[in-house]
Amino acid sequence: MKGLLALVACAFATSTSGACASRIQEAKNRTFQWGSLKATKLPKFLTNNPLPGGTPWGKIDPATINPKNPPITGVTRRYDFVISRGELAPDGYLKKSGILINGQFPGPTIEANWGDMIEVTVKNNITGPFEGTALHWHGLFQKGSAWYDGVPSVSQCPIAPGASFKYKFQAGVFGTSWYHSHYSAQAAGGLFGPLIVYGPSHVDYDEDVGPVMLADWFHKDYFDIVKNVMSTNSTLWANPSDNTLINARNPYNCSLVKDKNPCGTGSYSKFHFKSGRTYKLRLINSGAAGMQYFSIDGQTLQIISIDLTDIKPYNTSIVTLGVGQRSDVLFTPKVVNGTKAIWMRTLQSGKFCQRAANPEGRAIVLLDGAKDTSIPVTTAYPAPIDDGTCKNEPLENSVPHYVEELPEPSVTFQITVNTIVNKTGNQLYTMNGSPFMANYNNPLLNLAYQKNTSYPDHPEWNVLNFGTNSSVRIVIWNNSTGPHPMHIHGHDMWILYDGNDKWDGTTVVNPANPQRRDTHNLRPKGWMVMQYNADNPGIWPFHCHIAWHLSMGMYVNLMERPGEIDQAGIPGIIAQTCDAWNKYTETNVVEQIDSGV
């Protein structure tokens, strides 16, 4: 592929270090180093320009310092991304066209210290056909930088074909996250990558293994799947995934297809560990639709963080992750029944939560010098009971390490999720009766900047204006049979209730210190109650993170303190990007068959 740019992954860091050089080479080679035996370990922080105390954040107790109040490091981490189409066959089956960053799937790893600025210059080289694009930095709050949240029709116009856009925002919280396209369902075509923000640790461990990205994989093109789910033909609505990947690898089961010709040789991700040492794994569900149940045969895992919130550690054998969710876990390996080769597994949920032709992804754990060619014969833990609830771990399990007091809400609002078939026969999701539809040429944040905050002629924009309210509580009833990992932008949220029964209006789980995260799974026919503090003026998406449900319109915009939206001023690049997009659309028809985000 012509014109690939080497990843500037170590700007202002130790650019000659082994880890840094390895990750630059990762981008050049179009391979994902994580899960290969050549993978480097992550540091506990990037060592350049530390603040007083020997680390970028000094000597602090994470239980007493608000993780949402970052230090000012004075450091900017710069990255150059070129987005283009390229061939992909991560499981060895049938090369297909995907969307890549710097020729790589998944995309390059973004690293920063807590408090650093992150600057990413994105060039849109998508051709055959041309498409707009935008990148969202999942879980980062974008305080004072709402323009760079990366959602076309809300914070920006799409980046036009051939154009560039420079994102700049602070790493205002720390932990494990990821970035992905927010333009139609491009993320399902491969347009995503890990994002790591180093910060103070409330636990001890020996080595940071880095991201472990779990994803469903589809052999069909993502746009064809969008056409299916938007189709007037109900027989096309079901779209099971074809495989389940761990760090972009898992051999395809060729017995599932009649034509063996396109079925090549896939590989497993592999990890070298030493028994008795404690490793940190950064689990990320970067898939399009499937819940994931992660485990390592015969091993105990300790969950220490969910999304970007450190929690009081607790032990489990299986970690549950809805789409978009992350969990940091500690793992102290032990030899199982004398064997030093062990299966790492992730299992997509069953028929009620997401259909999958090959629901199990596997990787190989090699202990204490086991041969690189070893194939495990270890036994999996019993699969979770597929009772149709598609639920996350009990709320009681995840107690934040840093306590944030839950205020009384200044407003309580209910959202009801339904499905409809519209006049053209397309199946859509609605939130309070309305499916979302983006207008790429009129970003809502730009309209709000101009004091235009009411849109009676555009109910499809699904804007909920909460005005000057200080803390918003939202009660959500899922009157549909599908699960919905609900993700909020610009905030994390307290999860106050999660259940099959209607909320009684008063019950709050662990009211003194409720669970906080940015993505939570709403059960089929179930209820959840969330609350967030309105401390970030802007317009913030709140939506299901299943790509197909989002394409079908399951999305609302939360308008927050609109009178203060213009305080920071609109960056000039926003107008430039819209000018380029408007010029492109004057002579090109944009095939927007779905919600657009």
N, C-alpha and C positions, 0 to 999 in steps of 0.2 A: 504494500500500500504506500503510495507516494506521499511525501510531505509529512511524515510522522515526526512529531516533536518529542525529544527525550523529556521525560518527566523531570521537572525542576522540584524534586521532592524534598530536597535537603537545603533549600535556600536559607541562608543565615544559620545553617547548622554546620556540623563537621562534615563537609562534602566529600572528604577523602576516607571517611570511616567505612569499615566493611559493610555495616548494615545499610548505610546510605548508598554505597555503590551497588549493593545487591538490589535495592529497590529501584534504582535508576535502570539497571539492567533488566529488571522485571518488565518495565514498560517497553524497552527496546525489543525484547524477545517475544512480546505479545503473549506471555504466559503469566499465570498467577502464582507467585512464589509461595504463598501461604499454603501449607499442606504438602509441600515438597520437602524432601530430606535436605535440600540445600537452603531451606528457609532460615533466615536470621531470626533471633529473638528480639522482641521489642525492649527498649530501655525503660527505665522507670520515669525518666523525663529527658527531654532534649537538653543537652548540656551547655549550649551557648547562652551567654548573657543572663546568668542566674541573678536573682534579686538577693538581698541580704538574707542570710540563713542557710546558704549553700544549695538551695533549690529555687526554682522560679517563684515559689509561693512562700518561702521562708519556713520556719519551724512552727507549724500550727497543728492544732488538734481538730481533725475534720468534724468532730461532734460539736464543736463550738463556733465554727466559722461557716457562714452561709455560703454554700457552693454557688449561689447565684450572684455573689459579689466578687467578681474576679479581680486579681491584681492587674495593674497596668505594666506590662513587661517591656513595651517599646519595641517589640520584635514583630516582624511581618513574615509569614511563611507564604511563599509565592509558588504557584503551580500554573503550568500551561497545558490545557486540555484541547485536543482536536477530536471532534466527534464525527465519525464516519461509519459507513457500512463496511462489513467484512464477513468472511465465512466463519462459521462456528460449528464445531462438533464436539462439545465437551465430554459427551458420553460415548464417543466413537461411532455414533449413528448418523448417517446422512448429513453432510455439511449443509447448513442453512444460512441464510443471510441474517445477520444480527447487527446491532448498533454498538460500536466499540468506542472506547476512549484511548487515544494514542495507540490504536490497533490492539487493545488488550481487553480481555474479559476474565473476571470483572475488572473494573477500572482501577487506576493507580490508588495506592493508599495515601490518604491525606493524614498528616501528623502535625500536631501543634501542642504547645504547652497551654495550660489554663491561663487565660488572659492575653495570649498572643492574638494578633490579627491574622486572618487567613484571606489571601487574595488569590482568586482563581480566574484566569483568563480563558474563556471558552470560545472556540472557533467552530462554527457549524459548517461542516463539510459533508453533510448527509446528502447523497444523491441517489438516483435510481430507485424510487422517485425522491424528489426533494421533499424535505419536511422541516418545519420549525422545530425548536427544542428549547428547553430550559432545565436547569438543575436546582433541586431542592436539597437543603442541608438538614436532614431529618433530626429533629429533637433540639436543634440550636434555636435559642429564643429570638435572635435578631433584635435585641433591644437597641433602639436608635438606628436600626438598619433594615426596617421592614421592607424596603425596596428590593432587598437582595434575598428574599425568602424563596424566590425561584418558582412562582406559580403563575403561568401565563393567564391573562385576563384578570388577575388580582393584583400582584405586585409589579408586573412588567408585561410588555408585549413579548411574544415568542422571539427568540433569536432567529432572524431570517436566514435562509440558505446563503452561505458565503459570508455572513456577517459574524462579528465577535461581540462578546459582552464580558465585562470585568466585574466579578462579584467581590465584595470586600466586607468582612464582618468579623466580629470578635468571637473567639472561642470562650464564650461566657460561662459555660459549665464544663465539667470534665467527665470523662468516661468513654464508653463505647457507642459509636453510632455509625451511620452510613449516609451516603448521598445517592440520589437517583433522579432520573428524569421525572418531570411532572407534566409532560406533554402527552396527552392521550395515554396509551399503554406502552410507551417506548421502554420503560424499565423492564417489562417482561421480555423484551428483545435483547437484553444484556446491558442496558445503560445504567449501571450502578457500580458502587465501590465502597470500601470501608473508610471510615473517618474516626480517628483516634485522637482524643484530647487527654494528655497526661495531666494528672493532678495529685494531690495528697492522697495517701492510701490509709484506710482504716484497718487493714489486715496485712499480715506478713506472708510473703511467698518468695520462692527462689527465682523463678523465671517467668516471663510473660511470653506466651506462645504466639500471641497476636490474634487476628480475627479468624474465626471459624464460621464461614458464611454458609448457611443452610438455605437451599432453594429448590422449589419445584422447577422442572424443566419441560418445555413444550417443543415438540418437533415442528408444529405448525408455526407459521409466521404470526407474530403478535397481532398484526392488523387484521389478518384473516380471522383470528379468534374474536376480535372486537366485532367484526362483521357478523360472526355467528351469534354472539350474545345479543346483538342489536337486531337480529333477523326477525322477519315475520314468520319464519318457519320454526316452530317450537322444537322440532327434532334436532335442531342445531344448537340449542341453548346449553346443553351439557358439553363441557370441554375438559375431560380428565387430563391431568398432566401425564407426560410419558415417562418421566424419570425424576429422581430425587438426588440432588448433588450436595456434596460436602467440599467446600472450597473448589467449586467448578469441576469436580470429578466424580464419576461413578459409572462403571461399565454398564452399557445398556443390555438388558436381557433380550437377546436376539430371538429367543423362542417366541416372543410376543408378536413377531411379524412374519408374514409368509415369504416376502422377498428378502432374502439374506444378503443380496449383493451390496446394498448400501451400509450393511452392518459391519463396521470395522472393529478395531481394538481400542477400548477405553481403558482408563487407568483409575486406580484408587489414590486418594490423598494418603500420605503417610506421615507419621510423627515418630521421632526418636525421643524417648523419655528414660529417666533413671528412677528406679523404685526408691522410695523414701524421700525424694525431692518433691516440692510443692510447686505446681505450675498453674498459671492463670490462663484460662481460655476465654476469649471474648466471642460469645455466641451471638449471631445475627441472623434473624429470619429475613432474608432478602428476596423471598419468593413473591410470586404473583397472587397466589390464592391459598396455598396449603398450610395449615397449622403443622408445627413440627414438635416431635417428642424426642429429645436428644438424650443419649445414654452412652456409657462405655461399659462393656460387659464385666460384671463382677466388681465394679468400682463404685465408690461413694463420691458424689459431687457436692460441693458446698457453694450455694448461691450467695454472692456477696453484693450484687448490684442488679437492679432491673432498669432497663432503659438508661437514663442518665442520673439515677438516684441510688446512692449506696444504701444498703440495708444491713440490718443485724444478721449475720450469717446464719444459715440453717442448712441442714443436710438433706439430700434427696438422692434417689437413684435415677430419676427421670426428670428432665427439665422441659417445661412446656413453653412454647413460643408461638404466639400468633404472628401473622404477617406484620413486619415492621418492628417487632419487639426484639429487645436484646437482653441477655443475661450474662454477666461476668461470673464465672465459676472457678473455684479452686479445686485441684485434682492432685492427690498424692498417690501415684500408681503403686499397685501391689501385683505380684505375680499370681496369676489365676491357675490353680490346679497344676502348677509346675510349668505352664506354658508362658513364654515371654512375648507371644504375638496375640494381640487382643483386638476384637472388633470395636471400633467406634461406630455408633449408629444414629441415624435420625429417621424417624418414622412419620410419614404424613398421616394425619387423622383419617379415619375411615369414611364409609359411605355417607354418613350424615353430615360431615363437616367439609370434606373436599374429596372428590373422586380422583384416584390416582392409579394408573395402570401398573406402575412400579413404585409402590409407596415407600420402600426402604432404601435410604442411602447409607453407604458404608465407607469407612476409611480404616486404615490399618495403624494400630499402635504397636510400636516395637520397643520392648523394654530391655535395658541392660545388655546392649550389644547383640540383640537378636538379628539374624541375617535379614538383609534388606529384601530378600526374595520370599521371606516367610509369609504364609497365608494362614490367618487365624482359624481356629475351629471352636472358638468359645461360644457360649450360649447367651442369647439375649435375655434381658429381663422380660417378664410377661408384659404384653402390650397393655396400655391403659384401656379401661373398659369404654367401648364406643357406645355411650348412652345417648348420644345426640345433643348433649349440652354444649359441646365445643368450648368448654370453660377454661379459664386460666387457673393457676394455683389459687387456693383460698386466700382471700385478702388478709387474713390474720397472719399468714406466713411472712409477709413482706413488710417489715417495720422499718421505716427510714432511720438511718443512723443519725442524721441531723434532723432535729425536731422542728417542724413548722406548725405553729398554732393554727388550727382551723377556725376562721372567723365565721360569724353569722352571715349568711348570704344576704346581699341587698336586693336580690331578685331571684326567683325560682321559675324556671321555664321548662315546659315539657315538649319533647320531640317524639313523634310517632313515625316509625319506619314501616312503609308498605311497599308492595309491588303493584304495578298497573300494566296494562297493555294499552298503548296509546292508539290514536285514530288510524295510524299507519300500520298497526299490528306489531309494533316493537315493544318488547318487555323492558320496563324501566323500574328503577327504585325511586321512591319519593321520601322526602323528609317533610313532615307536615303537609303532605299532599302535593309537593312540587319536586320534580326532578331538576337537577342543576344543568344548565347549559352555559358554557363559557362564551364570552365575546372577546376574542383575542385582541381586537383593535381598540378596546376601551377599558384599560385596567382600572379596577375599582378604587385602588389606592390613589391613583391619579385624580379620579373624580372627587374623592373625599378631600384631597389636597385643595381642590378648587371649591370646597364647601358644598359639593353636590353629594348629599348623603341619603337621599330618598329616591327610590327607583320604581314608582308604581306601574310604569309601563313595561317593566322587566322583572316580573315575578320569578322568571327562570334563573335569575342571578342568586336567589336564595340568601338574601342579606338579612341578618338579624341584628338590629341596631340596639345595643344595650346601653347606649348613651354614657352617662357618668357613673353608672353603677360600679361599686368597688369590688364586689365579689359575686360571681355568677354561679348559680347552681342549676344544672340541667339534668332533668329526669328523662331517660330514653326508654321507650317501649318498642321492642322489635316485633312488630306484627307480621313478620315474614319467617320463612322456614330456613333461611340461611344464617350462618354466623357472620359477624361483622367486627373485625379489629378496628376500633374507632381511634383515630389519631388526631390530636390537636396540634396546631402550629402556634408558635409564639409563646408557648407556655408548657409547663407540665400541669397535671391535674390530680387532685385528690380523687381516689376511687372510694366512694362512701358506701356503695351497695352494689351487689352483683348477684342475681338469682333468677330462678324460674318464676317465683311468685311476685305479684305486684308489690312495689315498694309501699310500706305503710305510712310514709310521710315523715317518719321520725328516726328510724333505725339508721345508725351510722356505725360501721365496723371500725373498732379501735379509734374512737373519737378524739382521744388525746394526741394521737399521732397516726393519722390514716395513711394508707399506701399512697405514694405519689409516683406517677409515671406519665409518659406521653402517648402511650398506645395501650388500649385495653379491649379484650374480646367481649363483645355483646353477644349473648347466647341467642340461638334461635327461639323465637317466641318468649324471650326473656327480657329482663329489666336491668339497667344499670343507672347509677346516680353518680355524677361527677361534679366537681366544683373547681373553679380557678379564680385567682385574683386578677382583676382587671388593672394591671399595672404596666401595660405595654401598649400604648396607643397604636392602633392600626386596624387592619381587616385581616382576620386570621381564619384560614380554612379549618373545618372540622369535618372529617369524612371517614368512610370505610376505606381501609387500605388494601382490600382485595381489588386487584387491578380491574377485573371485569365489573364488579359492583360500582366502582368509581366511574368507569366508563358509562355505566347505566344510570348515573345521575345521583348517587348516594353521597351528597355533599351539601354543606351549608357554609356560609361566611359569617363569622362572628365579628361585628363591628364594635370597636372598643374606644371609648373616649374620643369621638370624632373631632371635637373641638381642638384637640391637641395634636392631631395627626400631622399638621404642617409645621410643627415647631422645628424639626431638623432640616426642613427644606427638601425639595426633590432633587436628586442628583441629575446632572445633565445627561448622563448615559441613558436614563430612562426615556427621555424625549428622543434621543438619537436612535435607540432601539425601536421605538414605535414608528419613527419616520422610516426606518429601513423596512420594517414589517409592512407598513401601509403601502410603501412603494412596491414591495414584492406582491402584495395581494391585489394591486391594481391590474396586474397582467397575468396573475396566476390564481386559479381556483383552488382553495384549500379544502381538501376532502375531510371535513369534520363530521363524521357520522355518529360520534358519541359525545359525551359531556365536554371533552376537550382537555381534561386534566388527568 
